[in-house]
Amino acid sequence: MRELSGRTAFVTGAGSGIGRGIALALAAERMQVAVADIDAASAERVASEIAGRGGRAFAVAVDVTSQASLDAAAAEVAARAGGVHLLVNNAGVMPPLGPLVERSDADWHYVFDVNVYGPARGVRAFLSQLRANAPEAQIVNTASLGGLVPVPDVRVGVYVASKYACVGYSESLRLELAPEGIGVSILCPGTTRSNLMATSARNRPARFGGPEAAPLPPPAPPELEAVTLDPEALGPMVVRGIRENRLYIVTHPEWRGEIERRSAAILADIDAEARARSAR
């Protein structure tokens, strides 16, 4: 999808953090942006911010854990903008920090319902509009570098598991939709200054345990803080990834070594099994 100007994007989780950064970058490319968030007031603020910068945007209140909510959002976007060319499934959450074995069913369901089923629901809601605009149509699903390699902080295992699932879903979706001319990219951010933990706690629906007190994020070690990005820095990276139809949009080259080590470990175990078979 090379040409963005004059086209329409729908971005979930766009009321703050990475979603806001993406929405601002797309608007700067002269796209009309449907700023979607479960927090309607934050979506309105970002839409107003875009308008104040000379762009075009409107706010949409949406809950990605509800197919009915996303279907209603798709109908609203079709009525106001004629349909989308770009779908950015960015909304994401993280449970309270802690060991995997201590996480409740509610924690698991909440994180997977937003981080994995949310993108799947978004695709279902907007696929007919994307098909109508193909081959100038693209989907971006926000995963994480934690969806490519385990992260050092063992307290975020549920989040990592959900992001691995998001990567697998997105890789399969790209293969499935490529013949129709619809691109699929996976945004894999590294450490970014956002309020992910606070919004995850504040916006947690009642059926997943309800809102919680927003935890204070632990201080980042100096080496991690040195490579932590502001959310607005990610927006131009996403724009480049869309234009090039990249499968992965990786924000932190500093993680290359970790990805290589994981790949090397997989290949080493494949080779070990191959040697064992040949020795029989």
N, C-alpha and C positions, 0 to 999 in steps of 0.2 A: 504494500500500500504506500506508494510514493507520494501521492498528492493528498495533503491534509486540509488545505485551505478550502473553506466553504462546506466542509463535511461535518458530521455530527458524531460526538463521542458520548458514551454513557460510562461514568466512573463511579464504582461503589467505594464506600469508605473514604469519600472525597472531602469530608468535612474537616479533616485534620491530617497531619503527618504526611506519609508518602502519597496518599490519595490526593491531598491538596496540592502537593508538588507536581503530580502528574497533570491534574486539572489545569493548573496555571501554565504549564509548558504547552499543553495542547491548545489552550486559548491563545497563547502567544503565536502559535502557528496558524491562527485564524480559523480554528475549528469552533463550532458551537458545542458547548459542553453542558451535558446534563449532570449536575453535581448531586450525586446520590449519597445519602447517609441515613443511618437509623436515627441520628440526632438531627431533626429538621432545622433547628436553629443554627447549627454549625454549617449545614449545607447552604442555608440562606446567606450566611456570612461570606462563605467562599464564592458563591455566585455573585454577590455584591462586589467583592474584591475584584473579580474578573471584569465585571462591568466597569468598575472604577479605573481599570487599566486599559479600557477601550475595547474589551473583548465581549463575546456573546455567551451568556450562560443562563441557566435557570436551575432552581433547586428542586429535588425530588426526594421525598421522604420514603425510605425503603428499608425493609427488614429482610436480609438475605437468607434468614432461616425459614422464610415463608415463600412458597411458590406463588401463592395468590398475590402477595405484595409485589414480587418481581413482575408477575404478569400484568398487574395494574400499572406498574411503572413503565413497562414496555408499551402499553396502550397509550399512556400519557405522552411518552416521547414520540410515538407515531403521530399522535394528534397535533403536537406542538412543533415537531421538526421533520415529520415525514419519514422517520426511521433512522437507525444508526448505521454508520459505516465501521465504527470502532467500539468494541465492548471491552472495558477494563474491569475485570473481577478482582478488585483490590482489597475489599473488606477482609480483615483478619483479626483474630483474637488470640490471647494467651491466657492460660489458667494461672492461678497462684503458683509461685515457684515452689518446687519440692520434688522429691523422688517419685519416679513412675509408680512404684508400688503403693504409694500413699494417695494417689489421685483417685477421686470418686468416679462412679459412672457418670454423674452429672458433669464433671469436668471433661471427661472424654467426649461425651455427647455434644457438649457446648462447642468445644474446639473443632471437632470434625464437622459439626453442622454448619459452622461458619466457613472454615478454611478449606473444606473439601466439597461438601454438598452445596455451599453457596455458589462457587463457580459453576457447578453442574446445573444448578437451577437458573443461574443467569444465562447460560448458553441456551437452555430450553426456552426461556422467555423471549430471547432476542434473535434466535437462529433464523426465523423466517425473514426478519428485516435484514440480517446480514446476507442471507442468500439472495435477496432482491438487489443488493448492492455489489455482490461479487462480480468480478474479481477484486474490486477495490473494497475489501472488507477484511478486518483483522480482529482477533481476540488476544488480549493480554491477561494472563492469570498471574497474580502475585503469589509466588511461593516464598522461597528464602534460600540463602546459601545453606541454611540448616536443612534444606530439602535435597541437598547434593552431598553433604558430608555431615556427620554428627558434630555438634558444636561442643566446645570444651565444657560449658556449663551443664552439668548433668541434671540440673533442676528443671530443664525445659524439654524433657523427653516427650511429653504429650504434644507439644507444639511442633517439635522436630518430626514426630511420626506423621502428623497431619500434613506437614509440608512435603515430606517424601510422597505421600499419597497424592497431593496436588500436582507434583511433578509427573508422576506416572499417569495420572488422568490427562494432563495437558499434552504429554508426548503422544499418547494414544489418540487424543482428539486431533492433533495436527495431522497424523497419518490419515485419519478418517475424513477430514474436511479438505485436505489438499486437492483432491480431484475436483472439488467444487470451486476452487479458487479462493478459499477463505484461509488466511494465514493464522497460525497460533504461535504466540510467543510466551515464554515463561520468564517473568521477572524474578530474579534471585538476589534480593538485597542482602548486603552485609549489615554491620552495625550502623544504625541510623538514629538520629535524635528524634524521637517521637514519643507520644503519650500512649503507646500501645497497651501497656499494663493498666494504666488508669482508665482508659476507655473500655477495655475488656471487662473490668470490674464494674464500672458504672452502668454499662449498657446490657449487662447479662439478663436475659429474659427470665421471668418467673419460673417457667417450666424447666430451666436449667439451674435453679437454685436462687435466682433473683440477684439484684445488685449487691455488691460487696463494697466494703471500704477499700478505696484505692490504695494499693500498696506503694510504698516508696521504692523506686528502682534502686538496686544495689549500685554502689559506685563502681564505675568501670576501671579496670587496671590501666595504668598510663599507656601501655602499648596498644590497648584496644581503643582508648579515647583518641589516640593520635590518628586513627584511620576511620573514626566515626564521622559520617556525613550528615549534613543538614538535608532535610527532606526535599527541599527545592532543587538540590543538586542532582537528584535522581530523575527529575522530569525530562531534561534534555537527553539523558541516556535512553529513556523509554522511547522518545521520539526517534532517535537513531535506530533503535531496535525495530520499531514498527516499519520504518522506511526500508530497512534491509530484510524484513521478514526473518529476523534471527529466531532460532529456536530458543536460545537462552540469552537473556539480558542480564549479565553478571556485573554488579556494580563495584566489586572490590577485587582487582587483580591480585591483591595481597594473599588471597586464599588459593591461588593456583597450586601451591605446593601441597595443601591439604587434599585438594581434589586429585592431584597426581598420586599421592600416597594411598588414597582409598582405591583408586583404579588399579594401582600396582598390587595391592593386597588381593583384590579379586583375581587378577591375572595370575598371581603367584599360586593361589589355591587351585585355579584351573590347571596350571602346569603341573602342580603336585599330583593331582588326580590322574592327569595324562601319563605321568611317569609311573605311577602305581599300576595303571592298567597295562602299560607296555612291559612291565617287569613280571607279569603273571605268566 
